[in-house]
């Protein structure tokens, strides 16, 4: 058994430098909020090549991805950094500008059952370049039974070309024995001190 039993420490960082064929850099990383859930869907090619009435080859390479991320809520500052709202004198304005390019990561808590023990490990995931949006938000009155409402961020990610090979890179992940080591890994990528 190697099952996902938790999610912690969602972080993001604006892309500060990227030229196709070279490395990507981030700066000004921040912790978004506490994590509730993330659902990642990989968009793949679905190409099949036939000859003599049989399939000779196929392509199922990754084309991009979408992430539906649910935090426990967003501060005005986090929302501004994630969505590109403008701010002046503590007033936030939504404009027609596109959301900024970001790197985004979180830690998946994994539980592994061996023959005699159960242990936790920590998978740090980093998605290299995406844009977040919020398509809808609901606000309602407080009723007898409270319904907790938080926004869902919808991220659309693309690949980045980090060297001369032309191979696109979308995300990376690494497993650690401790939560502290996984956090340190994400902090290093995002530029969080």
N, C-alpha and C positions, 0 to 999 in steps of 0.2 A: 504494500500500500504506500502510495505517495500522493496524498490528497491535499488540496488547498483548503486551509481552515481559517484564513484571515487575510486582511489587507490593511496596511499601515503606511504612513509617511508619504503622501502624494506631494511631489515637488515639481516645479516648472522653472524654466529659465528662458529668457529671450535669446534667439539666435543673434549673436553679435557679429559674426563673420562667417561667410560661406561663399566659396567660388567652386563651381563644379570641377572635379578633378583634384581637389585638395581637401584638407580637413575642415571640419565644422567647429565653431567655437561658441560658447555660451557665456553670458555674464548676468549678474544681478539675480541669481536664482533665489527662490523663496519656497517656503512650505505653503501649499494652497489652503488647506484646512484639514480636518480629520476626514478619513476616507470611509465611505459607505460601500461603494461597489464600483467596479469597472468591467465593462463588457467590450471585448475587442473582436472585431470581425475583419478577417483578412480578405481582401479582394484579389482574386486570382484569375489568371488567364485560363481560358477553356478552349484551347485550340487543338484540333485533331487533324492529322494528315493521313489520307487513305490512298492506297494503290492496290490494284488487283483485288478489289473488294475486301481488303483487310486494313486495319489501322496499322500504319507503319511507325508513326511517332505521335507524340502529344506534348503540349506545353501547359503546365499549371503553375508557372512562376507567379510570384507576388507582384501585383500592380500598385497596391496601396492598402490602406486600412482605415477603419473608423473605430473610434473609441467613444462609448457612452459612459461618462464618468459622473458619479453622484457623490459629491462631498456632503458634509454635514451642514453646509451653508457657505456663503461667500462674503467676506468683508468687502467693503467698497474698494479698498486698495487691491485686493486679489482680483476682484472682478475687472478692475481697470487694466491690470497687467495682463490678464488672460484674454480679454476681449478688445483691448485697444481703445477703451473709452477715453475721452479727453478730460482733464481735470484742471480747474481754475478756482481758487479760493474755496476749496473743499466742495465744489459743485462738479458732479460728474455728468458728462454729456455723451450720449450715443450718437455717432455720426455715420455717414455712409462709407467710411473708410473700412478696409478689410482688417480683420483681426491680425495681430502680429504672428510671425513665425516663432514657434516655441519648441523647446525640447521638454518632454514630460516623462516623469517616472514615478514608480511606487514600489512597495515591497509586498510580495506574496508570502504569507506565512504557510509553510508546508509541513505536514505531519507524515512521518515515515515510520512504519511498523516493521521492526526486525523480528527475529525469532523470539527474542525475550524482552526487548525494550521498545519504547515508542519515543522518538526524538523529533524535535522541530528543527527545520532549517529555514533560511530566509533568502528568497529569490528577488534580487533587485533587478527591475526592468526599466529600460530607458528607451523611449521612442524619440527618434532623432529630429524629426521636423514635422510639425502639424499646426493646424489652426483650429482654435476652439470657437464655438458659437453656442448661443442659447436660442432655440427656436420658439419656445413657449414657456410661460411662467404662469402659475395659478396662485391667486391670493383670495382667501375666503375668510369669512367671519369665524370667530371662535365659537364652537358649538359645545354641546354637553360632553361629547367624546372628542378630545383633541385629535386632529389629524396633523401629523408633522409634515410640512411641505418644504422641500429643498429643491433647488434647480438641478437639472441634469445638463452637464456640459457635453456637447457633441463635437468630437474632434475628428478632423479629416487629415490623414497623414500621407506623405509621399516619400519616395526614396531619395537618398542623397548619394552622389558620386564622390567618393572620398579619395580616389586615386586614379591612375591612368588606365586601369583595366576596363572601365565602363560598367562594372558591376554596381548595382544600386544596393544601398544598405538602408534598412528601414528601422530596425530596433536591435537592441542587444540585451542580454541578461546574464547574470552571474549569481551562483548560489554561495551563501555564507553560513557558517555555523552559528554566528551571533547576529542579533539585530543591530548592535552597534557597528559591526563591520559592514553590514549592508547599507546602513545610513551613511557611513563614511564614504563608501563607494559612490553613492548618488550625489552626495555633497561635493565630491571632487569633480564630477562631470558638470554639475549645475553651477558651480562657483559659489556654493553656500559656505560661509565661514562660521 
